[in-house]
Amino acid sequence: MRSIITIILSIIICESSHAQVSINNNDAAIFLSQYLTPLSSGVGSALNNGWYNTAKPHKMGGFDLSLSLNTLLIPKDKKSFDPNDLENFSSLSSETPTILGKGDGALITYNGNEIKLPNQDNTIVALAIPTINGGIGIIKKTEINARYMPTYNFNAGFAGKGEISLWGIGFKHDVLQWIPVIGNTIPLSLSIQGAYSKLNSKQSIINQDVDLKIEAYNINLIASRKILMLTAFAGIGYNSTKSSFITNLDQEFNLGELNIASPMELEFEAENYYRANIGLRFNIAVLALQANYTISEYPVLTIGAGVSIR
């Protein structure tokens, strides 16, 4: 949890002899999109996980309550970007760190001005998001799900202080019940599942107020088979993540040598990608332990424990 907050807050300012350079909001959006999107989309991918550990919905009144930890495994290609790919920016270097990256920031040119991007010493290889999850069975082999993380207050010293929270809602619905004859003979559970999650982060970066909002959506087809105390499950589906970066300042927002007009609200384009996952659940009476791995543009490992009364 703290690692997520530290990354959101850690805009590392390097020592430089270059002057501060102001950029307009359009170019700021182009730059910040490349710099911040790996974080927002990666967190969004983690938010889209941990929603199920079986394809079988609860019976009417059945319920579960669990705690899960969704860990984003940061891909190498999301730790840097090429500043030459950005309109109105150029550089002799073909690589500079994203907010998730490590290394020396590139020296770039913007409107004839040279700007030294931040040097970064990130050592983080994964980001973990804990969530409290619940589900309850209703009519027609349908299950309603919800998740929540209470507001977390933090103080990261000179890097800033603030709070972060999230919530989500989803569903799971058995599809075999709608397939005549065959649906009752297939030795599997098969359901469609979908969910929406929203994360809000409010913090002060070097005494500058910033909000980061991330919304994540997913839709999946999931199958499972229970043998004794073990349930094997797998799913294929589609993720979508969108985010916004908001400053609430009466003066320019300073990001190293870049000065960005404020207040501003930048809406980053949604990132959409396919996903597939596989996992196991182990039941002892009402106790359920589960683990699964998701293959996608941003891979995620999920573990969880809870109680389930079906």
C-alpha positions in Angstrom: 0.0 0.0 0.0 2.7 2.5 1.0 4.6 1.7 -2.2 1.7 2.9 -4.3 1.4 6.1 -2.4 5.2 6.6 -2.5 5.2 6.2 -6.3 2.3 8.6 -6.8 4.0 11.2 -4.6 7.7 10.7 -5.7 8.4 13.2 -8.4 12.2 13.3 -8.0 13.9 16.6 -8.6 17.4 16.4 -10.0 20.1 19.0 -9.6 20.5 21.0 -12.8 21.8 24.2 -14.2 19.0 24.5 -16.7 16.2 27.1 -16.1 12.6 26.3 -15.4 10.5 26.0 -18.6 6.8 26.5 -18.8 4.7 24.3 -21.0 1.1 24.7 -22.0 -1.6 22.3 -21.0 -1.8 20.5 -24.3 1.8 19.6 -24.2 1.6 18.9 -20.5 -1.1 16.3 -21.2 1.1 14.7 -23.9 4.1 14.5 -21.5 2.2 13.5 -18.4 0.2 10.8 -20.3 3.5 9.0 -21.2 5.0 9.6 -17.7 2.0 8.6 -15.5 -0.1 6.2 -17.6 2.0 3.1 -16.7 1.1 3.8 -13.0 -2.6 4.5 -13.6 -3.1 1.6 -16.1 -1.1 -0.7 -13.9 -3.1 0.1 -10.8 -6.3 -0.2 -12.9 -5.2 -3.7 -14.0 -4.7 -4.6 -10.3 -8.2 -3.2 -9.5 -9.7 -5.5 -12.1 -8.4 -8.6 -10.3 -9.5 -10.5 -7.2 -13.2 -10.3 -8.2 -13.8 -14.1 -8.3 -12.3 -17.5 -7.2 -15.0 -19.7 -8.7 -17.5 -19.5 -11.6 -20.3 -20.8 -9.4 -22.5 -18.0 -8.0 -23.9 -18.2 -4.5 -27.3 -19.6 -3.9 -30.0 -17.2 -2.7 -28.7 -15.7 0.5 -25.3 -17.3 0.3 -22.4 -15.0 0.9 -18.7 -14.5 1.2 -16.3 -12.0 2.8 -12.6 -11.9 2.1 -9.4 -9.9 2.0 -7.3 -10.0 -1.1 -4.0 -8.6 -2.2 -3.7 -7.8 -5.9 0.0 -7.4 -6.8 0.9 -5.7 -10.1 4.2 -7.1 -11.5 5.6 -4.1 -13.3 6.6 -5.0 -16.9 10.1 -3.8 -18.0 8.7 -1.9 -21.0 6.5 0.2 -18.8 9.4 1.6 -16.9 10.6 4.0 -19.6 9.5 5.8 -22.7 11.0 7.5 -25.7 10.7 11.3 -25.5 11.1 11.5 -29.3 7.7 9.9 -29.6 6.0 13.0 -28.1 4.8 15.8 -30.2 6.9 19.1 -29.7 9.5 17.2 -27.7 12.9 15.8 -28.9 16.0 14.3 -27.4 19.3 12.7 -28.3 18.3 10.0 -25.9 15.7 7.3 -26.8 14.8 6.5 -23.3 13.8 8.2 -20.0 12.1 6.8 -16.9 8.3 6.8 -16.4 7.1 7.3 -12.9 7.6 3.5 -12.4 11.1 3.6 -13.8 14.7 4.0 -12.6 17.7 5.8 -14.1 18.8 9.2 -15.3 16.2 11.4 -16.9 16.9 12.4 -20.5 17.9 15.9 -21.6 15.0 17.0 -23.9 14.3 20.0 -26.1 11.0 21.8 -25.9 10.3 24.9 -28.0 14.1 25.5 -28.3 14.6 25.1 -24.5 16.7 22.3 -23.0 15.0 20.6 -20.0 16.6 17.9 -17.8 14.0 15.3 -16.8 14.2 13.9 -13.3 16.7 11.3 -12.3 14.9 8.4 -10.5 16.1 5.8 -8.1 12.9 3.6 -7.9 13.6 0.0 -6.8 10.0 -1.1 -6.8 9.3 -4.2 -8.9 5.6 -4.7 -7.8 2.7 -2.7 -6.4 0.2 -4.3 -4.0 -3.4 -3.2 -3.6 -5.4 -4.7 -0.7 -9.2 -4.9 -0.9 -12.0 -6.1 1.3 -14.4 -8.0 -0.8 -18.0 -9.3 -0.4 -20.6 -11.2 -2.4 -24.2 -12.3 -1.9 -26.4 -14.6 -4.0 -29.7 -13.3 -5.3 -32.2 -14.7 -7.8 -31.5 -16.6 -11.1 -28.1 -17.9 -10.0 -26.8 -14.3 -9.9 -24.3 -12.9 -7.4 -23.7 -9.2 -6.5 -20.2 -8.3 -5.4 -18.7 -5.2 -3.8 -15.2 -4.2 -2.6 -13.9 -1.4 -0.4 -10.7 0.0 1.0 -11.1 2.6 3.8 -9.4 6.0 3.4 -5.7 5.6 4.2 -3.9 8.7 5.6 -0.2 9.0 5.1 2.7 11.4 5.6 5.7 10.8 3.4 7.9 13.7 4.7 9.2 16.1 2.1 7.5 14.1 -0.6 4.1 15.0 0.7 1.0 13.7 2.6 -2.5 12.8 1.8 -5.1 10.0 1.5 -6.2 7.2 -0.8 -9.3 5.1 -1.0 -11.2 2.8 -3.4 -14.5 1.1 -3.9 -16.1 -1.2 -6.5 -19.2 -3.1 -7.5 -19.7 -6.1 -9.7 -21.8 -9.2 -10.6 -21.5 -12.8 -11.6 -24.3 -14.7 -13.5 -24.5 -18.4 -14.4 -24.9 -18.9 -18.2 -25.3 -22.7 -18.3 -28.9 -22.4 -16.9 -29.9 -20.8 -20.2 -28.5 -23.7 -22.3 -31.2 -26.4 -22.6 -30.2 -30.0 -21.8 -26.4 -29.4 -22.3 -26.3 -26.9 -19.5 -27.2 -29.6 -16.9 -24.7 -32.2 -18.2 -21.5 -30.1 -18.5 -19.2 -30.9 -15.5 -18.2 -27.3 -15.1 -19.6 -24.0 -13.8 -19.6 -21.3 -16.4 -20.5 -17.6 -15.7 -20.2 -14.1 -17.0 -18.6 -11.6 -14.6 -18.2 -7.9 -14.7 -17.1 -5.2 -12.3 -16.3 -1.5 -11.9 -13.7 0.0 -9.5 -12.7 3.5 -8.6 -9.6 4.7 -6.8 -9.2 8.2 -5.4 -6.0 9.7 -4.3 -5.6 13.2 -2.8 -2.1 14.3 -1.8 0.3 17.2 -1.6 3.4 16.9 -3.7 6.1 19.2 -2.5 3.4 21.4 -1.0 1.3 21.2 -4.3 -2.2 19.7 -4.1 -2.8 17.0 -6.6 -5.6 14.4 -7.2 -5.2 11.2 -9.1 -8.4 9.3 -10.0 -8.4 5.9 -11.6 -11.4 4.0 -12.9 -11.2 0.3 -14.0 -13.8 -1.9 -15.8 -13.7 -5.6 -16.7 -15.9 -8.2 -18.3 -15.0 -11.9 -18.2 -16.2 -15.4 -19.1 -15.1 -17.7 -16.2 -15.2 -21.5 -15.7 -14.5 -23.6 -12.7 -14.5 -27.2 -11.6 -14.5 -28.4 -7.9 -12.9 -31.6 -6.9 -13.2 -32.3 -3.2 -11.7 -29.3 -1.4 -10.0 -27.8 -4.5 -11.6 -25.6 -7.1 -9.7 -24.8 -10.3 -10.9 -21.7 -12.1 -9.9 -19.8 -15.2 -11.2 -16.8 -17.1 -10.8 -14.8 -20.3 -11.9 -11.2 -20.6 -11.3 -7.6 -21.3 -10.0 -4.7 -19.2 -10.4 -1.0 -19.5 -8.8 1.7 -17.5 -9.1 5.5 -17.5 -7.6 8.1 -15.3 -7.4 11.8 -14.5 -4.7 14.0 -13.0 -5.9 17.2 -11.3 -4.0 20.1 -9.8 -5.6 22.6 -7.4 -3.1 25.5 -7.3 -3.1 29.2 -7.7 0.4 29.1 -9.3 2.2 26.8 -11.8 2.6 23.2 -10.9 6.3 22.4 -10.8 7.6 19.0 -11.9 11.4 19.2 -11.9 12.3 21.8 -14.5 8.8 21.6 -16.1 6.3 24.3 -15.1 2.7 23.5 -15.9 -0.2 25.9 -15.7 -2.6 25.3 -12.9 -5.3 24.6 -11.9 -5.8 21.9 -14.5 -7.6 18.6 -15.1 -6.0 16.1 -17.5 -8.1 13.2 -18.7 -5.9 10.4 -20.0 -7.2 8.2 -22.8 -8.6 4.9 -21.8 -6.3 1.9 -22.1 -8.0 -1.3 -23.2 -6.5 -4.8 -23.4 -7.4 -8.5 -23.1 -6.7 -10.7 -20.1 -6.6 -14.3 -19.1 -6.1 -15.8 -15.7 -5.9 -19.2 -13.9 -6.1 -20.0 -10.2 -6.9 -22.4 -7.4 -9.2 -22.1 -4.4 -8.8 -24.4 -1.3 -11.8 -24.8 1.1 -11.7 -26.0 4.7 -15.3 -25.9 6.0 -16.3 -22.2 5.5 -12.7 -21.0 5.2 -11.5 -20.3 1.6 -7.9 -19.6 0.5 -7.2 -18.7 -3.1 -4.4 -17.6 -5.5 -4.5 -16.7 -9.2 -2.3 -15.2 -11.9 -3.5 -12.9 -14.6 -1.7 -12.6 -18.0 -2.3 -9.2 -19.6 -0.4 -6.1 -20.6 0.0 -5.5 -16.9 0.3 -9.0 -15.2 -1.2 -9.4 -11.7 -0.7 -12.0 -9.0 -3.6 -12.2 -6.5 -3.8 -14.0 -3.2 -6.8 -14.0 -0.7 -8.4 -15.5 2.3 -11.9 -15.4 3.7 -15.1 -17.1 4.6 -17.7 -18.5 2.2 -21.2 -19.9 2.9 -22.7 -21.1 -0.3 
